Amino acid sequence: MNCIINNIRITFPLILVLALGLFWSCEDSFDDSAFVTNVSVNMLSFQIDDLPADINNEEGKIILEMNYGSDLTSLIPEISLPKGAIMVPEEGKPIDFTNVVNYRVTNGNIYKTYDVNITTLKPIESFTINGFDANINHNSKTITLVLPEGTDLTALRPEIVTSAGVSISPASGELIDFSDPVIYTVSSATLTENYTASVTTPIDGPVIAFLGTSASLQSITNPDEIAASDWLFENYPGAQYLSFTDISNGVSLADIDVIWWHYDSAINLPTIALDANVTTALMNYQANGGNLLLTTFASQYLEALNIIPSGKGPNNVFGDFLPNGFIDGNDWGMSFVGHEDHPIFLGLETFAPGKANLLEKGTFRLNHTAWWFLPDWGGFGNGEGWRNQTGGNNLASEAWDDNLDGRVSIAEFPGGATNINTVVISMGAYDWFNENDTNENNGFLDNIKILTANSLDYLADN
């Protein structure tokens, strides 16, 4: 049989066509002139109301922030495509961008899909008093700030930065009495909303620092980290924000009871976290009685801080998936059998003794995980082997693992000691933000909050 196929880039959709062609006539050379692949499907530009979007052709993502108050339900994008390309939806038709919209660009015999995510700017970008940044929760429309003890709350001048086209009342710089919460009204040409600003001084309770890579609390961009920090600042009057740059620059950590690093942004730890000035400062902080709560990908920080031996960190680290639900229809929970009386687990809603769910079936999440597999690899064998090799105390695993010999999802260090100063929560079910843009879908979010509050209080009391 004399079959010749020249200069064809074969992809899966072509296999059937090629096979049929060869079947009918293998004596003739295949004519590849009808297959057009040497073309571009990269979108050249995407804008709405003269606002250009950020196009990531490599990942197929388009992001655009419109002015506060913009109506996203009927927008007509202006789009430029390569020569010969067409797309769906067609240009010129109004589109509802309340949720992510999928575009497909086709040229010749190839295509590319884009996820277009259009949002509106937040009305208040920052709210600062005496150099201290407030926490702004745009979901609950609240502004909270704890100022140093002794601050006179009756005469303060907030410095407020708003987004384009937004006015605020009372105005930035106006003298305000914060003895009671103050209502701030933000307005644009199409929308008016009220924010409640509460400014207080420290009360009895632990000082918890939320650690992050961003320069300020307001500049955090990861939704999961935002949701976690919002909860912290709403429930702990002594909460403060701490950046890795602050630590590198020598800021004092002496008055902080617990530093919580919830890292959800990437699998690999950021370079700034591994800076020698940072790791030395945090090791000194712990040596002087300071405590750490490390959650999600931050559990990998144990090795850098010499809390566990080198090479004994989490051996099953993955995530960065597209948002998805639970296709198997099961809730996702944990087993802490044998540790039911441990302070970390008190008050949880359980579905069996020593078992509690963290994510409800169908909840959207990214499944960011950095835990230990015990019998599968790593040389740990079982829970006892893990304890012997890491010096920690494994407290929880997945719901099916009552012997705690299969996974380590929650642990404390050093194990068996009275001066516990590190807790890690590292299973993918520990998820603060649901990617369908609401936390209402996860019926077990309260368990995540209780687990976190218990961990912070447990560390602060040790």
Secondary structure as GFF3:
##gff-version 3
##sequence-region A 1 462
A	DSSP	alpha_helix	12	24	.	.	.	ID=ss1
A	DSSP	beta_strand	45	48	.	.	.	ID=ss2
A	DSSP	beta_strand	51	52	.	.	.	ID=ss3
A	DSSP	beta_strand	54	56	.	.	.	ID=ss4
A	DSSP	beta_strand	61	66	.	.	.	ID=ss5
A	DSSP	beta_strand	78	80	.	.	.	ID=ss6
A	DSSP	beta_strand	86	88	.	.	.	ID=ss7
A	DSSP	beta_strand	101	107	.	.	.	ID=ss8
A	DSSP	beta_strand	110	120	.	.	.	ID=ss9
A	DSSP	beta_strand	124	129	.	.	.	ID=ss10
A	DSSP	beta_strand	132	133	.	.	.	ID=ss11
A	DSSP	beta_strand	135	137	.	.	.	ID=ss12
A	DSSP	beta_strand	142	146	.	.	.	ID=ss13
A	DSSP	beta_strand	159	162	.	.	.	ID=ss14
A	DSSP	beta_strand	167	169	.	.	.	ID=ss15
A	DSSP	beta_strand	182	187	.	.	.	ID=ss16
A	DSSP	beta_strand	192	200	.	.	.	ID=ss17
A	DSSP	beta_strand	208	212	.	.	.	ID=ss18
A	DSSP	three_ten_helix	217	219	.	.	.	ID=ss19
A	DSSP	alpha_helix	223	235	.	.	.	ID=ss20
A	DSSP	beta_strand	240	243	.	.	.	ID=ss21
A	DSSP	alpha_helix	244	248	.	.	.	ID=ss22
A	DSSP	beta_strand	258	263	.	.	.	ID=ss23
A	DSSP	three_ten_helix	271	274	.	.	.	ID=ss24
A	DSSP	alpha_helix	276	287	.	.	.	ID=ss25
A	DSSP	beta_strand	291	296	.	.	.	ID=ss26
A	DSSP	three_ten_helix	297	300	.	.	.	ID=ss27
A	DSSP	alpha_helix	301	304	.	.	.	ID=ss28
A	DSSP	beta_strand	316	318	.	.	.	ID=ss29
A	DSSP	beta_strand	332	335	.	.	.	ID=ss30
A	DSSP	three_ten_helix	343	345	.	.	.	ID=ss31
A	DSSP	beta_strand	350	352	.	.	.	ID=ss32
A	DSSP	beta_strand	355	359	.	.	.	ID=ss33
A	DSSP	beta_strand	369	373	.	.	.	ID=ss34
A	DSSP	alpha_helix	383	390	.	.	.	ID=ss35
A	DSSP	beta_strand	393	398	.	.	.	ID=ss36
A	DSSP	beta_strand	407	408	.	.	.	ID=ss37
A	DSSP	beta_strand	410	413	.	.	.	ID=ss38
A	DSSP	beta_strand	422	425	.	.	.	ID=ss39
A	DSSP	alpha_helix	445	461	.	.	.	ID=ss40
###
